[in-house]
């Protein structure tokens, strides 16, 4: 981890599919003693996700968003395999998680991920 908050990962032995980091929009503070990492999203709204990272070989990083309802049942999943993408928050979503997943890289330079609501033009 660097002083600017970016992260470098070098690993020739890590298999694809490993979750490198997971962020949460809802946590149980009494149990985990951590606050939520993610912003609240509006159900049915469109969002843009931007991944600021470089891998070698190129394009070997996946971001997965998993949306849950109030009964902790998955109501939708979004898989992002490129630097920028858009998605719609599924109806019934109460909270979500975001996972950074190894997808076959040997070197990773990770800076940030941003989520931004897409405003409808009138």
C-alpha positions in Angstrom: 0.0 0.0 0.0 1.3 3.4 -1.0 1.1 6.7 0.8 -1.4 8.0 -1.8 -3.8 5.2 -1.0 -3.1 3.2 -4.1 -2.2 -0.5 -3.9 0.2 -2.7 -5.9 -0.2 -6.5 -6.0 2.3 -8.9 -7.5 1.5 -12.5 -7.3 2.2 -15.3 -9.8 0.4 -18.0 -7.8 -3.0 -16.4 -7.0 -5.7 -18.3 -8.8 -8.5 -16.5 -10.7 -11.7 -16.0 -8.7 -10.1 -14.9 -5.5 -11.9 -11.9 -3.8 -9.1 -9.4 -3.1 -11.3 -6.9 -1.3 -15.0 -6.6 -0.3 -16.8 -3.4 0.6 -20.2 -3.2 2.3 -23.1 -0.7 2.2 -24.5 -2.1 5.4 -22.7 -3.5 8.5 -23.5 -4.6 12.0 -21.3 -2.2 14.0 -21.8 -4.1 17.3 -20.5 -7.3 15.7 -17.9 -6.2 13.2 -16.9 -2.8 14.7 -16.7 -1.2 11.2 -18.8 1.4 9.4 -20.2 0.9 5.9 -17.7 1.5 3.1 -20.2 2.2 0.3 -22.7 4.9 -0.4 -26.5 4.2 -0.4 -27.9 3.7 -3.9 -31.5 4.5 -5.0 -33.5 1.5 -6.2 -34.4 1.7 -9.9 -31.8 4.4 -10.6 -28.9 4.2 -13.1 -25.3 4.5 -12.0 -21.9 4.7 -13.6 -19.0 2.7 -12.2 -15.4 3.7 -13.0 -12.5 1.4 -12.0 -9.1 3.1 -11.8 -6.7 0.2 -12.0 -4.2 -1.4 -14.4 -3.3 -5.0 -14.7 -0.8 -7.2 -16.5 -2.0 -8.9 -18.6 -4.5 -6.2 -19.4 -8.2 -6.4 -18.5 -7.8 -9.1 -15.9 -9.8 -7.5 -13.0 -13.4 -8.0 -12.2 -15.7 -5.9 -10.0 -18.9 -7.7 -8.8 -21.8 -5.8 -7.2 -24.3 -8.1 -5.3 -27.6 -6.6 -4.3 -29.7 -8.0 -1.4 -33.3 -7.5 -0.2 -34.4 -7.2 3.4 -34.3 -11.0 3.9 -30.7 -11.2 2.8 -31.7 -12.8 -0.5 -29.7 -11.8 -3.6 -32.0 -9.8 -5.9 -29.4 -9.0 -8.6 -25.7 -9.1 -9.5 -23.7 -6.9 -11.8 -20.3 -8.0 -13.1 -18.0 -5.2 -14.4 -15.1 -6.4 -16.6 -14.0 -3.1 -18.0 -12.8 0.3 -16.8 -16.3 2.0 -17.1 -19.8 0.6 -17.1 -23.3 1.4 -16.1 -25.9 -0.5 -14.1 -29.4 -0.2 -12.7 -30.0 -0.9 -9.0 -32.6 -3.7 -8.9 -36.0 -3.2 -7.3 -36.2 -4.5 -3.8 -32.6 -3.7 -3.0 -31.9 -2.9 0.7 -28.1 -3.1 0.7 -25.3 -4.3 -1.5 -21.6 -5.4 -1.5 -18.9 -4.7 -4.0 -16.0 -7.2 -4.6 -12.7 -6.8 -6.3 -11.9 -10.1 -7.9 -8.6 -11.5 -9.3 -9.2 -12.6 -12.9 -5.8 -13.9 -14.0 -3.4 -11.0 -13.5 0.1 -11.2 -12.2 0.5 -7.5 -11.5 -2.1 -5.0 -10.3 -2.0 -1.2 -9.8 -5.2 -0.2 -8.0 -6.2 3.4 -7.3 -9.9 3.6 -6.7 -13.5 2.8 -7.8 -16.1 5.5 -8.1 -19.9 5.2 -8.3 -22.0 8.1 -9.7 -25.7 8.4 -10.3 -26.6 9.1 -13.9 -28.8 12.1 -14.0 -31.6 12.0 -16.6 -31.4 14.9 -19.1 -34.7 16.8 -19.5 
